Amino acid sequence: MAGKLKKDKDLKFDGTGLSVGEKRSGTKRFDTYKERYHIDNISDLLILSELVFRECLHTRYKKQIEKNAETQNTATEDAKIPQTILTALNGNLETILNLKKELGLLREEKGDDPFKYIQQLKKKFKKWRENNQGSRTLKCPHCSKMIMLKIKTEKWDAEKHPFFKDSILTNKHLVKLYKDNKITKEDVSHILGCGIFYVDWLVDKWYNKLEQPSD
């Protein structure tokens, strides 16, 4: 992933592999996406970081095409795009569209009425509220670990959260089931309520390191 996970959930665009200029423009784009679409979930921010990285690459590919055209005799024939660059461009575009779809950004960009979009958000929130009446998730102000509040008739009852380790959305047994091929990546995604790209990150950056023997 192009971004790095912060313990305080303050995920920023890293841009490793990009030039200084690309990283600067990528950071601005990342912050614009966050503010415009109100993206603050860890898994979504990881996907957003990858999206911005891919968009920076897309601009780079186009500049390569432009540079290649300048070296050709375009006065007598159309500039030919090298097949390697064209293949990379097409593959990158497909990834960009998949990432945007994962974040739910495509619908609004197609020019739908803003009022309709707001109404859709209200419906999503209403559905979430209906499915989450019995519990609330928050970080403990004393130990900073994630806890879940389960409602009772007279009060809220706090207990250890089953899907957080520190500030990371996860569950060790759930990931182990996926690693043992007992459930699919999509199963993990649906249970945790995250994107499939986050599952890849979770296995690579968290679970695999967790299973490594300590010195």
BELURTA-V252283 format. One record per residue. RES is the residue in one small letter. OMEGA is omega in radians with two decimals (NA if undefined). Layout:
{{RES	OMEGA} {RES	OMEGA}}
This chain:
{{m	-3.10} {a	3.12} {g	3.14} {k	-3.10} {l	3.09} {k	-3.10} {k	-3.11} {d	3.13} {k	-3.13} {d	-3.10} {l	3.13} {k	3.13} {f	-3.12} {d	3.10} {g	3.10} {t	-3.12} {g	3.13} {l	3.07} {s	-3.13} {v	3.13} {g	3.12} {e	3.14} {k	3.13} {r	3.14} {s	3.11} {g	3.12} {t	3.12} {k	3.14} {r	3.13} {f	-3.14} {d	3.11} {t	3.09} {y	-3.11} {k	-3.08} {e	-3.07} {r	-3.05} {y	3.09} {h	-3.13} {i	3.13} {d	3.08} {n	-3.05} {i	-3.10} {s	3.13} {d	3.12} {l	3.08} {l	3.10} {i	3.12} {l	3.12} {s	3.10} {e	3.12} {l	-3.13} {v	3.09} {f	-3.14} {r	3.12} {e	3.06} {c	3.09} {l	-3.12} {h	3.09} {t	3.12} {r	3.12} {y	-3.13} {k	3.10} {k	3.08} {q	3.09} {i	3.12} {e	3.13} {k	3.13} {n	-3.14} {a	-3.12} {e	-3.12} {t	-3.14} {q	3.13} {n	-3.07} {t	3.13} {a	-3.10} {t	-3.14} {e	3.11} {d	3.12} {a	-3.14} {k	3.14} {i	3.09} {p	-3.07} {q	-3.13} {t	3.13} {i	-3.14} {l	3.11} {t	3.12} {a	-3.14} {l	-3.13} {n	3.12} {g	3.13} {n	3.12} {l	3.11} {e	3.11} {t	3.12} {i	-3.14} {l	3.12} {n	3.13} {l	3.11} {k	3.09} {k	3.13} {e	-3.13} {l	-3.14} {g	-3.08} {l	-3.01} {l	-3.05} {r	-3.09} {e	-3.10} {e	3.14} {k	3.05} {g	3.09} {d	3.12} {d	-3.12} {p	-3.14} {f	3.12} {k	-3.13} {y	3.12} {i	3.12} {q	3.11} {q	3.10} {l	3.12} {k	3.13} {k	3.13} {k	-3.14} {f	3.12} {k	3.13} {k	3.12} {w	-3.12} {r	3.11} {e	-3.09} {n	-3.07} {n	-3.13} {q	-3.00} {g	-3.09} {s	3.05} {r	-3.11} {t	3.09} {l	3.12} {k	3.14} {c	-3.12} {p	-3.10} {h	-3.09} {c	3.11} {s	3.08} {k	-3.12} {m	3.08} {i	3.12} {m	3.10} {l	3.11} {k	-3.01} {i	2.97} {k	-3.12} {t	-3.03} {e	-3.07} {k	3.00} {w	-3.13} {d	-3.08} {a	3.07} {e	-3.12} {k	-3.09} {h	-3.08} {p	-3.06} {f	3.03} {f	2.98} {k	-2.93} {d	3.12} {s	-3.09} {i	3.08} {l	-3.07} {t	3.01} {n	-3.01} {k	-3.11} {h	3.13} {l	3.14} {v	3.11} {k	3.09} {l	3.11} {y	3.13} {k	3.13} {d	3.10} {n	3.11} {k	3.04} {i	-3.10} {t	3.08} {k	3.12} {e	3.10} {d	3.13} {v	-3.14} {s	-3.12} {h	-3.10} {i	-3.13} {l	-3.11} {g	-3.10} {c	3.09} {g	-3.12} {i	3.11} {f	3.11} {y	3.11} {v	3.09} {d	3.13} {w	-3.09} {l	-3.13} {v	-3.04} {d	-3.00} {k	-3.09} {w	-3.02} {y	-3.11} {n	3.10} {k	3.13} {l	-3.09} {e	3.14} {q	-3.13} {p	3.12} {s	-3.13} {d	NA}}
